Amino acid sequence: MTKQEEQQLIEQLTNPATQRKAFERVVREYSEQLYWQVRRIVLIHEDADDVMQNVFIKAWTHLDDFRQDSRLSTWLYRIAVNESLDFLRKQKNMTLEHTDDVESGVANMLVADNFFDGEETEAMLQEAISTLPDVQRTVFNLRYFDDMKYSEISKILNTSEGALKASYHIAVKKISEFFKRRD
């Protein structure tokens, strides 16, 4: 979506007469890319669907909070990342005593997931990513899979570019070490 198209969409979102139709367009335009970002964080399709519902509910109820100091996509990514991390925190709190079992079985869960179409190496990559702390995992996913610039990630996660670069570097090192241990 071009900046001009996005600006027109934002104008429609701020007009009560066109707000609902414009939001339907937001859902159509951004659902797929947000879904895959959420999916890379929470891993399981059904969980990603649940988080996505929360993302769009939160976006709809907080439309008036969008200050337009960043792109609409950046604002939506921020909501999606925060909702995903909240979901993981709640999940970890519920399964705190089983955390090691959950993390070590990620590859098996993915392969068993009907919506996972990757191969063994991709499952291992997802397992390695799942061992990262939440912030490192999120930074890695946004940079590696979405090829986002650090400046944009900085807006989404509300942190400095230097900290993001360090997190990404550490994440890559941990993932490399994970694969070396598997060889």
C-alpha positions in Angstrom: 0.0 0.0 0.0 1.4 3.4 -1.0 1.7 6.2 1.5 -1.0 8.1 -0.4 -3.4 5.1 -0.3 -2.6 4.7 3.4 -3.3 8.4 4.0 -6.7 8.1 2.3 -7.5 5.0 4.3 -6.6 6.9 7.5 -8.8 9.8 6.5 -11.6 7.3 6.0 -10.9 5.7 9.4 -11.3 9.1 11.1 -14.6 9.8 9.4 -17.6 8.2 11.3 -19.5 7.8 8.0 -16.7 5.7 6.3 -15.0 4.3 9.4 -16.6 0.8 9.3 -15.9 0.2 5.6 -12.4 1.6 5.9 -11.7 -0.8 8.8 -13.0 -3.7 6.8 -10.3 -2.7 4.2 -7.7 -2.6 7.0 -8.6 -6.2 7.9 -8.4 -7.3 4.3 -5.1 -5.4 3.6 -3.2 -6.4 6.7 -4.6 -9.8 7.9 -2.2 -12.0 6.1 1.0 -10.2 7.0 -0.1 -9.7 10.6 -1.2 -13.3 10.8 2.3 -14.6 9.8 4.0 -12.2 12.3 1.7 -13.4 15.1 2.1 -17.1 14.0 5.9 -16.8 14.1 5.6 -15.6 17.7 2.9 -18.0 19.1 3.7 -20.8 16.6 0.3 -22.6 16.6 -2.4 -21.8 14.0 -5.3 -21.8 16.4 -3.4 -19.6 18.9 -2.5 -17.2 16.1 -6.2 -17.0 15.1 -7.2 -16.1 18.7 -4.5 -13.5 18.9 -5.5 -12.0 15.5 -9.1 -11.6 16.8 -7.7 -9.7 19.7 -5.5 -7.6 17.5 -8.3 -6.4 15.3 -10.7 -5.9 18.3 -8.0 -3.7 20.0 -7.3 -1.8 16.8 -11.0 -1.1 16.3 -11.6 0.0 19.8 -8.5 2.2 19.8 -8.8 3.8 16.4 -9.0 7.2 18.1 -5.7 6.5 19.8 -3.8 6.2 16.5 -1.8 9.5 16.4 -0.6 9.2 12.8 3.0 9.8 13.9 3.9 6.4 12.3 2.5 4.3 9.5 -0.8 2.5 10.0 1.0 -0.8 9.4 3.6 0.0 12.1 0.7 0.8 14.6 -0.9 -2.5 13.7 2.3 -4.4 14.0 2.8 -2.9 17.5 -0.6 -4.1 18.5 0.0 -7.6 17.0 3.4 -8.0 18.7 2.1 -6.8 22.1 -0.9 -9.1 21.9 1.3 -12.0 20.9 3.7 -11.3 23.8 0.8 -11.0 26.2 -0.5 -14.3 24.9 2.8 -16.0 25.5 3.1 -14.5 29.0 -0.3 -15.8 29.9 0.5 -19.2 28.4 3.8 -19.4 30.3 2.1 -18.4 33.6 -0.4 -21.2 33.1 2.3 -23.8 32.2 5.2 -22.5 34.2 6.1 -25.9 35.6 6.1 -27.5 32.1 8.0 -24.7 30.3 11.0 -27.0 29.4 8.7 -29.6 28.0 6.8 -27.1 25.9 10.0 -25.5 24.4 11.7 -28.9 23.7 8.6 -30.1 21.9 8.0 -27.2 19.6 9.2 -29.0 16.5 7.0 -32.0 17.2 4.0 -29.6 17.8 4.7 -27.8 14.5 5.0 -31.0 12.4 1.8 -32.3 13.9 0.0 -29.0 13.1 -2.1 -29.5 10.0 -1.4 -25.9 8.9 2.4 -26.3 9.1 3.8 -27.1 5.7 7.5 -26.8 6.4 10.2 -29.4 6.4 12.4 -30.7 9.2 14.9 -27.9 8.9 12.2 -25.2 9.2 10.8 -27.1 12.2 14.2 -27.0 13.8 14.6 -23.3 13.0 11.2 -22.7 14.7 12.3 -24.8 17.7 15.6 -22.8 17.9 13.6 -19.5 17.7 11.2 -20.7 20.4 14.1 -21.1 22.9 14.9 -17.3 22.6 13.6 -14.8 25.1 10.4 -13.1 23.8 12.0 -9.9 22.8 14.9 -11.5 21.0 12.4 -13.8 19.2 10.3 -10.9 18.1 13.3 -8.9 16.9 14.6 -11.9 15.0 11.2 -12.6 13.4 10.6 -9.0 12.3 14.1 -8.7 10.9 14.7 -12.1 9.4 11.2 -13.1 8.1 9.7 -9.6 7.5 13.0 -8.0 6.5 12.1 -4.9 8.5 14.5 -2.1 9.0 15.7 -1.5 12.6 14.1 2.0 12.5 10.7 0.5 11.9 11.2 -2.3 14.5 12.3 0.5 16.9 8.9 2.1 16.5 7.0 -1.1 16.9 8.9 -2.2 20.1 9.5 1.3 21.4 13.3 0.7 21.9 16.5 2.0 20.5 18.0 0.7 17.2 21.2 -0.2 19.0 19.4 -2.4 21.5 17.6 -4.1 18.6 20.8 -4.7 16.7 22.3 -6.3 19.8 19.2 -8.5 20.3 19.3 -9.6 16.7 23.0 -10.4 16.8 22.6 -12.4 20.1 19.5 -14.2 18.7 21.4 -15.2 15.5 24.3 -16.5 17.6 22.0 -18.6 19.8 20.2 -20.0 16.8 23.6 -20.9 15.2 24.7 -22.6 18.5 21.4 -24.5 18.6 22.0 -25.9 15.1 25.7 -26.8 15.9 24.5 -28.8 19.0 22.1 -30.7 16.7 24.9 -31.7 14.2 
